[in-house]
């Protein structure tokens, strides 16, 4: 970056460039959403919302170009001491296939705001929107070499980014399995920084004072089936207090059966296909394991139709903590409903996982809501809602094997910087 045109951009120039790019991306939302339906399969309405999220990410971080301030430190002696943040340099970005444009913008926008450069690998299952985005980058006037998109497979293109000695940081969204490989590549190369947002097996706890059972059950089903269940923080473990358990299971089944399954371009579709045959078969295998291990299948559990990678929205009840469907990340439309008695019991069971990305609590008791949210080992806890975002200012990431570092907000900006401490000895002249 030394001596480059991009390095000499002022914060105002970066902000103006980002706002221009956001405007162009906004103009292309219908085209990009249509590409996503073809590539990813998600319903058009959902894909269109994804594009708008990408636009807002650019606009949010455009406001940060001149906001990340350093700090002056009180000194012991004749010194001026301060810290400053500097762009880290070359960032490698590896994006997932489930939310291509929002996740790509989560990497593009902070890099542009800070003055970093980015080498981006989109997922091989869904590269089309990233490739179309390249033309928008050129139209906006982003200097050559600032954003670079390299399609390819993980073991080749992804590994090359992670192992390259000139890449200063890797930001990754995807599975815990691949996150471990990225950590190893960092250790075996130049000890580059890593920001990893990985898998989850998120608990959603429903207490008997949650309120309208029908509405809460709908919320629980939608929180599990979001993006056909292909969501890292989907609420796949639903814990329900025993006094309302049977009624709650009944309502979840009723609501799941109302989900219309079909192609992403069909009108009125709630539920599209899984991403590919590999994912389809993995989900069906885990559903089969759930049946064999004694979970009660309330609805679904089968492939939908003979063409495409569609799975019926599935609900299991009487799920036990030691079952495979209770422990493994399914990444599909499979809701597992557990029964619990006490607060202490459900906290222990909810935390009994190697993941810690997200969790949710439904209760009208605010004291209990605060106590439970504090006890849950998760990076994000929703109370009386789930998968709702207050904006890009809220950091997002996981505990345990769900991640290292945080996306979004001021936190991601600081992680994409190097902090420099400067100590200046003042002159010996004294002023009377």
Secondary structure as GFF3:
##gff-version 3
##sequence-region A 1 432
A	DSSP	three_ten_helix	6	8	.	.	.	ID=ss1
A	DSSP	alpha_helix	11	27	.	.	.	ID=ss2
A	DSSP	alpha_helix	29	40	.	.	.	ID=ss3
A	DSSP	alpha_helix	44	62	.	.	.	ID=ss4
A	DSSP	beta_strand	71	73	.	.	.	ID=ss5
A	DSSP	beta_strand	79	87	.	.	.	ID=ss6
A	DSSP	beta_strand	90	94	.	.	.	ID=ss7
A	DSSP	alpha_helix	100	114	.	.	.	ID=ss8
A	DSSP	beta_strand	117	121	.	.	.	ID=ss9
A	DSSP	alpha_helix	128	140	.	.	.	ID=ss10
A	DSSP	beta_strand	147	149	.	.	.	ID=ss11
A	DSSP	pi_helix	154	158	.	.	.	ID=ss12
A	DSSP	alpha_helix	159	163	.	.	.	ID=ss13
A	DSSP	beta_strand	169	173	.	.	.	ID=ss14
A	DSSP	alpha_helix	176	188	.	.	.	ID=ss15
A	DSSP	beta_strand	193	197	.	.	.	ID=ss16
A	DSSP	beta_strand	203	206	.	.	.	ID=ss17
A	DSSP	alpha_helix	213	225	.	.	.	ID=ss18
A	DSSP	three_ten_helix	226	229	.	.	.	ID=ss19
A	DSSP	beta_strand	237	241	.	.	.	ID=ss20
A	DSSP	three_ten_helix	242	244	.	.	.	ID=ss21
A	DSSP	alpha_helix	245	257	.	.	.	ID=ss22
A	DSSP	alpha_helix	277	292	.	.	.	ID=ss23
A	DSSP	beta_strand	296	299	.	.	.	ID=ss24
A	DSSP	beta_strand	314	317	.	.	.	ID=ss25
A	DSSP	alpha_helix	324	327	.	.	.	ID=ss26
A	DSSP	beta_strand	334	340	.	.	.	ID=ss27
A	DSSP	alpha_helix	343	350	.	.	.	ID=ss28
A	DSSP	beta_strand	358	362	.	.	.	ID=ss29
A	DSSP	alpha_helix	366	375	.	.	.	ID=ss30
A	DSSP	beta_strand	380	383	.	.	.	ID=ss31
A	DSSP	three_ten_helix	400	402	.	.	.	ID=ss32
A	DSSP	beta_strand	403	404	.	.	.	ID=ss33
A	DSSP	alpha_helix	409	415	.	.	.	ID=ss34
A	DSSP	beta_strand	417	425	.	.	.	ID=ss35
###
